[in-house]
Amino acid sequence: MKKSDAFSPGPTPTFEESAKESLSDSQLRRNLGKATQTIRRKRAEAVGEMPDWEGLREAGRALKERVMRHLDEYLLQLEESVTRAGGKVHWARDAEEANRIIAGIVKDHGAEEVVKVKSIATDETKLNEHLEREGIRAFETDLAELIIQLAGETSSHILVPAIHKNRAEIRELFMERLGAQNLSDSPSDLTETARLYLREKFLAARVGISGANFAVAETGTVCVVESEGNGRMCTTLPPVLVTLMGIEKVIPAWRDFEVFMQLLPRSSTAERMNPYTSFWTGVSEGDGPREFHLVLMDNGRTDVLADEIGRQTLNCIRCSACLNVCPVYERTGGHAYNSVYPGPIGAILTPQLVGIGDPGPDSLPYASSLCGACYQVCPVKINIPEVLVHLRGKVTRHKQDRGGPRQKLDPENVAMQTVARVFSDPQLYEKAQRLARVGQWPFARGGSIGRLPGRLAGWTAVRDLKPVPQQSFREWWRQNRGSV
């Protein structure tokens, strides 16, 4: 399957390079810290109400894994169900083909403007930019998506794209771009300004474009979950509706919503249920759009499916819980990831969709402390740390294959190979401990090591280290219990 170049027009900066810039922005860190801590606290309360939460997580994991095992069958069943209900299904190999299909539908209906309900898939394909080149203006209708569209920025969070902005910044933006006068920064005033601006767009639009949280193979039903009502407007008012969906979003049966409609809102917005949950099946006479198109997009997903460890990434239901607990994301924000999928899930999804070989995506598996908090909150139990380590191995092997023998001369690589050899041999390990006791004496003061020399200084720049103890556990065991 052709790898997508839709994530970036060329080589992207590494996470390390972008993170330095983000960390220097104190206002950004304050905005992120306040928002993520609030969401974490509310989510814990919502999840705490569910005595069977772990059972629901296991059910969600099992359902998604079944879908991945039989994805070809479920997709064909979905196509048959949508067609039977009066819709039309299109298959897109990559981002370019998906954009071409959607632009073609819009132009066939003579539309020059479209309204959109938030869809990460359209961000992945850069649909807005493609439509603009075709002379079509796309209007984002989700409040946060509207904010970043007006600001000319990209999303920094899966669920709350404008999480990096505070109310004062949004007020200034609305006054500048929407011509709002005497506007306060109260949430009610800001949302009313956006509502008045968007109402005209909803009523005039001839084509609506949506994403999909789920699509049911059994019935052909498509689902969008959102909190503002803009999604309901986009999917019911325009006479033509186009939905772009990644092929992994299919679920087997209608009854499976019993699981996902409990997992998703609590994990994402910390609510018992979403304010607006829209379901539609094909077209219905006199109700909603008169024409429905479902675009099923691969764009590298079958390559992810082929990886036995990495394929669990496709289980993601885009709740963003992993972002809200990640200590790395909380300090750097989403823009540091240089991807439409930020945070821990982006660190494992983007390199797989784009392919190993670009320094930018290759750096993402290292944007983690491997603390495991993301795994603990994931509603479908994606073992993100396991996939991160797996991808780090793939990145390392790719570098070795590309660099040949010279790669072995890299100081870090030599050091890690030496440590691996020492740790695998008990005698070498004990000898290294004895040498470390002797070698640490210039640096150990008052029961701690406050400064290490050279490149090791990074370890002690913000922390003290414990010195190597005078007696190891194995030595104590031999002394008190006999042979090891």
Secondary structure as UniProt FT lines:
FT   HELIX           15..23
FT   HELIX           26..48
FT   TURN            51..52
FT   HELIX           53..69
FT   HELIX           71..84
FT   TURN            85..86
FT   STRAND          88..92
FT   HELIX           95..108
FT   TURN            109..110
FT   STRAND          113..116
FT   HELIX           120..125
FT   HELIX           127..133
FT   TURN            134..135
FT   STRAND          137..140
FT   HELIX           143..151
FT   TURN            161..164
FT   HELIX           167..177
FT   HELIX           187..204
FT   STRAND          207..210
FT   STRAND          214..216
FT   TURN            217..219
FT   STRAND          221..226
FT   HELIX           230..236
FT   STRAND          240..246
FT   HELIX           247..249
FT   STRAND          250..251
FT   HELIX           254..256
FT   HELIX           257..268
FT   STRAND          276..281
FT   TURN            285..286
FT   STRAND          291..297
FT   TURN            299..300
FT   HELIX           301..305
FT   TURN            308..309
FT   HELIX           310..315
FT   HELIX           321..325
FT   HELIX           327..332
FT   HELIX           334..337
FT   HELIX           343..354
FT   TURN            356..357
FT   HELIX           359..363
FT   HELIX           364..366
FT   HELIX           373..377
FT   TURN            379..380
FT   HELIX           384..403
FT   HELIX           404..409
FT   HELIX           411..423
FT   HELIX           426..439
FT   TURN            440..443
FT   STRAND          444..445
FT   TURN            446..447
FT   STRAND          448..449
FT   HELIX           454..456
FT   HELIX           457..460
FT   HELIX           473..481
//
